[in-house]
Amino acid sequence: MNDFVPVRWLAGGHRMTIYAGLRRRVFPDLPPPEDRLFDVPPDTRLLARCHWQRRPADHPTLVILHGLEGSADAHYVRGLSDKAWRRGFNIVRLNQRNCGRTEHLSPTLYHSGLSGDPRAVLEELAARDRLPRIGIVGYSLGGNLALKLAGELGDAFPPVLKAVVAVSPAIDLPSCMTAIERRANRVYELNFLRGLRERIAAKAALFPDRYDAAGLARIRSIRAFDARFTAPSFGFASAEDYYVRASARRVVDRIRVPTLILSSADDPFVPPAQFSAPEVAGNSSITTVVTRHGGHCGFIARRDGRPSHDGYWAEHAAVAFVAERSG
C-alpha cells in the first residue's frame, strides 16, 4: 500500500498542498449528477450530487465527505468519483450542512464532529435504496467524520458498511488547531476563515433571529470563530471543549469495520504523531499509511505509464481499498 512516489518538484508539504488545491481538473467521463436531498431530523436537509449505475443495487456505493469549507464539487471529490465510477460504483457526493450553497436547507451550522449526518445518509441508502455494499471516504474534516462515525458504530456497524477510508484526517483537533495557527500556515487559516465568515453572513441573511454577523471582520482566527459561533451553536462550553469532543481520536479504538487512513509526514496542519497513538496503531481494523511526502490531501505521484493513472495516488488507493472489500 505504501507505494507513493511524489512528483519530484512537489516533494514538500506546502508545495504539494497548494498545487493540488489550485490545479484545474476536468472529468469528461463522469456523467452529470442527479441531485438528492437527505432528511436529517429535526429540521435539516443535506444535498448530495449522485451518480447511479444502471441497477444501482447490483453495484457498490461510495459516499464521499469533503473537508472544511469544501463542497461536493471539490476537485478531490470529483476526482475520487471519477475513479470509483469507472470501477462500477454508485457515487454519493455529500455536501456538509450549509456547504455547496445549501445554507437555506438547515437553520444550524456544521462542525467537525457532526457524524450523525453521514450516519443518516448511510441508514437511508441501506433501508430505502436497499444498497447492500457501501463504503465511506472522507477528506480532512470529512475524514474525521468518517472515523468518528465508524468508532461510534463500533461492533454494531451495519453489514452494508464494507469499508471506511480517511485521507489526511484531522482526528485530533486540538493538535491540528495548534498546527494551523503557526505563522507558516497563516495562508491556510485565512483561506478557511474567509469561507467561514461568508457562511455566517449568508446564515444571518437567512436566519436573522439566530445569527448576528456584526463584527465578523474582527474575527482573525478559526479558534475565535469557533468560540463565537460553532461552540455555542452546538452546546459546547468553549472552542477547546468542541475540539476535544468532536475529535475522532476519542473513539477510533472502537472501530471494527475495515478502515484505511492515508496521511503524510509533511502535512502542514495534520501532525503525523496522532496516527501512532495507541488507540490508532493498536487497532487491528485500521490500516495506517503515513507517507514521507504528500502534503494535505495532495499525494500527487509520478505517473506509472498507465493511461488511466493520473497521478492522484490517494484517490486510486481509496477506491482500491473499498473495492477489495465490497465484493
Protein Blocks (a to p, Z undefined) as FASTA:
>chain_A
ZZcccdfklncfklmmmmmmmpccddfklccdddddddddfkbccdddddddehkllpcc
ddddddehiafkbfklmmmmmmmmmnopacdddddehiahimmmpcbdcdfklmmlmmmm
mmmmmmmnopabdcdddehjlmmmmmmmmmmnmmmlcfklmbdcdehiafblmlmmmmmm
pmklmmmmmmmmmmmmmmmmmmmmmmmmlpccehklmpcbfklmmmmmmmmmnopabfkl
mmmmmpmklmmmmpcbdcdddddfklfklcfklmmgmklmmpmkbccdddfbhpjoklpa
cdehiaklgoiamlmmmmmmmmmmnZZ
